[in-house]
């Protein structure tokens, strides 16, 4: 397995974008490979998953590319005045990865996941762009961040990204789940620690999906909002996506 740190110019950002990727050994399994896009949290960067978990070891023997992009503090959304991190992911990053890495570019070979802010971003992008992703996972996701009950506590930094009710609706996983085409619905799995401050976000989203009749997997485990929890449960996310890709794990 190889590790690549890539910088490339992103039109959406108007600057260099960055991602880190785990690349399979071609001698063990020939390409093309499916891709798992793995998003970081609010205080992290593109290296966080590699530095704080054993994700490299967990995918070492799998015919799978893991791409971990830098999303700043942008909630993987296009700010009216600021960075366009949604367009960076769905247009610039995916097209660059498919152009330069040995990927299978079909929807059925592309998944997305993340933690906290990245859990919100993964769920939002998968439901907003269902033609791009066949499955989505979230750990400790801030899934109800844009619900009025929670957003009223948001600071100025976040209000600049989501300044109007219309923009919040366009990025709200609750609204997107209601409106997504059932024909294109990605497979959904999410989890949260029972001592996590975001547990209510996840319980509310679970109930919302149940009311909508949307199939999904939701689990709660012992743990809080910390890397020990995410290191444990990223293994389940990898297994979930591998099953959807048709990859057999030993």
N, C-alpha and C positions, 0 to 999 in steps of 0.2 A: 504494500500500500504506500502511496505517496501523499504528501501534504503540499498543496499549492496555495500561495498567497498572491492574489491577482489584483492589480489596479488597472482600471480602464476608464476612458472618458464616458461619462453619462450625460446625454443631452438633457434628460429630465432634471438632473441636479445642477447642470451647468458647471460641473467639476468632476474630478476623479471619483469614481466609485470603487469600492473595495469588497472582496469576498475571500474567504478561506474555504478550501475544498479538500475533502478526503477522496482520494482517487484509488480505485481498485487496481490490483495487479493483473495486467492483461494476460500474463502467462497462466494464471489460475482460472480466469474466466474471460472469454473474449467479449469485446464490446459488440453492440451498443449497450449502455447501462441506463436504468431508470435513475431519476434524480429526486432526492429528498432535500427540499429547501428548509433550513432550520434557522429560525429567527431568535435574536437575543432580546433581553429585557431592557428596561429604561436606562439603567446605569451602566450598561455593558457595551461591547463592540463586537466586531466580527470574530475576534479570537476567544471570546468568553467560553463558548461551549467546549473548545479544545483545552483551555487552561483549567477549567473548573470541573469537568466531567471526564469520563473515560470513553467518550463517544467514538474516538478513533479506534480504540480496542474493540468496542462492541460491533463495529462494522468491518473490521479488518479482513475477515474471510468472505465478505458478501460481495456479490456483483452489483454494487450500488454506489453511486456518487452522492456525497452529502455536501451541499453548498450552504455556507454560513455567511450571509452578507452583512455589511454594516448598515444599520438603519438609523444611526444617530439617536436623537430623542424625538423622532418625528412620528411615532405611532403608525408607521407604515402607511401614511396617508399623504395626500397632496395639500399642503397648506396654501391658502389663498395668497399669503405673503410669506414666502419661505420655501423650504425644500419640498420637492415632489417625490416623496419616498414610495408612494404607491406606484406611480408610473415608472420609477427606477426599477422596482421589482418586476412588474408584470410586462414591461416593454423592454427596457434596456438590459437588465440582468439575464432574464430568461433567453432572450435572443442571443446575447453574447455567449452564454454557457452552451447553448445548442449549436452555436457556430464553431466554437473552438475546443469543446470537450467532446468525447465520444459518447454522446447521449442518445437515448431513444427519445425523439422529440414529441412523441404522441402523448395526448392527455393521459392515457391509461398508464403511462410510465413517469408521471410527475406528481409529487405530493408536497405538502407544506405543513410545517408545525412550528411551535415556539413556546416560550415561557413568558408569563406575566404580560408586559407590553407586547412581546412577540406572540403570545397566545392569542391576544386580541387581534393582532395583525394577521396571523395565520387564518383564524376563523373568518375574519372580515374578507380577506382576499379570496379565500376559497369559495365563499358564498356570493361574493360580488363578481367574481370571474370564474364561474364553474366550468367553463370550457377549457380552462387551463389545468385544473387539478382534479385528480381522481379521488384523493383522500386528504384528510386534514386531522391534525392532532393539536391539542393545547394542554399545557401544564400550568396550573395556577393562573389561568388567564384573567385579565381584567375585562371580562366579556361584557359586563354591564356598565363600563366606564361612561358611555354616552347616554345612559338612562338618566332622566332628570334627577332622580333621587341621589345619584352619585356625582353627576357632572356639576351640580351646583357647588360642590366643594372644590372643584378644579381651580388651579391658579391661573395667572395671566399667561404663562408659557403655553398651556394647553388650550386656552381660549383663543389664542392666536391661530392655532391649527384648526380648531372647530368653532369658528366665531358665530355661526348662525344655526338656527333650528334645522334649516334645509340641509346644510352640510353635515350636521350630526345625524340626521336621518339617513343620508346617503352612505354613511360609514358605520352605522349601528348594526352589529350582528343580529340583534333581535328583529329589526326591520328587514334585513337582507334574508334571514331565514324564512320569514313569512312570504317574501316575494320571489325567492329563487325557484327556477323551473325544476319541478320534481323529476323531470326526465334527465336533467343534468346534475342532480344532487350528488355531491361528493360523499364518500363514506366519512363518518364523523366519529371521532373519539376524543374525550377530554377528561381530565382528572384534576383533583385539587387536594391539598393537605387539610386535614380536619382542624388544624390549628392555624391555618393560613388566614390572613386578614381579608383575602378575596374569596373566601368560601361562599359567601352569599351571592356573589356574582355568578358563580358556577352553578349553584343550586337553582337560582332563578332561571338561568339559561336552560338547564336540564328540564325544568318544569315547562318552560316555553316551548321547547322542541316536542315534549310529550303532548302538549295541547295542540300543536300543529300536526301531530302524527308523523313526525320526521324520525326515521330510524337513526339511532346513535348509540354509542357506548359511553357511559359516564360512571366514574368510580371515585370514591373518596378513600384516602389512605392516611395512616398516622403521619404527621409531619407538618412543617411550617413552610414559610416562604424563603427557602434556602437551598443551596446547591446540593446538599446531601440528598434532599428529596428529589431534585431534578435528575441527579446522576442515577438514582435508582429507577425512576419511572420513564426515562428516555428509552430504556431497553424495551419497554412495552410498546412505546410509540414505534420504534424501529420494527418490532415484530408485526404490529398492525399494518404498517405500510408494506412490509415485505409480503404479507399474506395477500394484500391487494395487488401487488405487482406480480404475484405468482412465484416469488423467490422462496425456496425451501431453506429453512434454517436448521442446522444440526443441533 
